[in-house]
Amino acid sequence: MIRTFIFGISSLSSGVVIPPGESSLLAATVSKNRYGAAMTFNQNTDTLGTNRYPSEFWAWQHNIAATSFVSRYSGIDDAMNASGRVEKAIYFQTDRWYNPVSQAVELIPDYTATSWTSAGAAAFANAVVGQPKDTRYPNHGQQLYDISNGAYGYDAVSGIGDSNMQELSELVEAEKSQYNEEPFVFSYRNGRNDSPSVYLPYFLGGRNSFFSTSGDSYTAYGAGAGLPNNDTARLDYVDRASATRFADFETGVTPLGIPAGGTYAESLVYLEQELLKTVDSNGFFQDFMHWHTAGTKVRDMYEKVAEVLAPYDVHYAGYDEALRYLWAREMVQAVTVSGNTVNLTWNSFDLPQALTVPVSIRIDVSGTALAGKELQSSVGSILKKSANVFVVEVPYNTDSFTLSETAIPAYVDLAAPTINYSVSGSTLTVTTNKPCRVVLWKHSRGGSDASMPAPTRSNTLGTTHNFAVTSTDLQGDLYIGAITERKQSAVIGPIQHS
């Protein structure tokens, strides 16, 4: 399917909040972070290769929401993603295009070459055989426009090329085809974030390769949130730097012009400093590491994050979820209160199908007839934060919802699950106190978590899960992980049965 390519950069609204004019009215405000949290945290990797299972294990242990940016060509692990601890998103193939001539997704001719060959000259009007060229060139947008003499790509002055951007739109369709639910975030393969505006019609956000080793790390999360707290254009998020690349702190990344930040000990100090800034600014902290080269630095970072953020109300989210929440939240134009009813006015959005994560509306009933009561909402789910403070999760474009007292509250449960187990013969039975997906790691007795193998998975939500185990399994170390529908995880082990 060819999509007409229309440019238009949406800006974030201010998320207007109209406080109650009388003390007898409840107060309703839009939460900067989902569930009314103080900040949002994500850790992500490009591709899934070596070290994927230890990294996944550490994420389960520390309740870290991780994201794997993967392509159709390598690194996919759908079973891992289905377990729920590691979100799957697009590792966008900047070196590929949909060839309108062959009508197939292919590598861009001569993309990695240092001089033009006959293949490049045949595809692009301005390419001359034998002439030198930059490697990792041409990229979608301006570069393809220039080298093709306007046949492809996008020009900042003249607009789209003759192809109507078919070479990109069809590539995006192919990349998204691997998902049951259409994804709206990506990372740039090859580190090439040239002409990021061309991705605006398809995505909410894109993670580039940049990061900080000193000063304020990038934690922007819309108007009034994060550092800086005034990044309000879609382009700010389609070409977004990471707060940190923890595993690269000691070396920096010379091709990006990012210097080394210091020793390993100093990397932990910097991480803690920037996490606490993000709590204070209500921002979105996201770290990028290549799991396949980071080794146990993944574990060290997760342990430090869990330690530093333990006292705070933090939402651990997949990258896709975090950006869906941001844009749904910022489409709230106004909130008004009439009695126990909250009314919402919304701005329109050019990718409404992406706004599937509900918006958290913080409700304070102090001084009202509902004070000290158990509550329910006519729309969405409800989370109890304290005696008089609640968060109601409402879908995008909800007109209004009404709060009322209930004798049977059904609140959102964000507690980690409790895990129990028993062994009978060759069956290990796992029970949890709430519906969970469950994984079982079978490791050698005393084996290092850095060599954790792939787990056995039970990827259907339930409170009872049965696993086949052998006498050899029972003589080793067993670890059991459980994750709730709301993505709260816990691990027990090592279990040494005999």
Secondary structure, DSSP 8 states (H G I E B T S, - for coil): ----------B---------SSTTS-EEEE-SSGGG-SEEEEEEEES--TTHHHHHHHHHHHT--EEEEE-SSS---HHHHHHSSEEEEEEE-TTEEEETTTTEEEE-TTTT-SB--HHHHHH-TT--TT-B--SS---TTHHHHHHTTTSSSEETTTEE-TTTTHHHHHHHHHHHTT-SS---EEEEGGG---SGGGGTTT-SEEE-S---SSS------STTSSSSS---BHHHHHTB--SB-GGGTTT-BGGGTB-----HHHHHHHHHHHHHHHHHHT-EEEEE--HHHHTTHHHHHHHHHHHHHTTS-EEE--HHHHHHHHHHHHTEEEEEEETTEEEEEE---S-GGG--S-EEEEEE-TTSTTTT--EEESSSEEEE-SSSEEEEEE-TT--EEEEEE-SS--B---S---EEEEEETTEEEEEEEEEEEEEEEEE-TT--GGG----EEEEEEEEEEEEE--HHHHHSEEEEEEEETT--EEEEEEE---
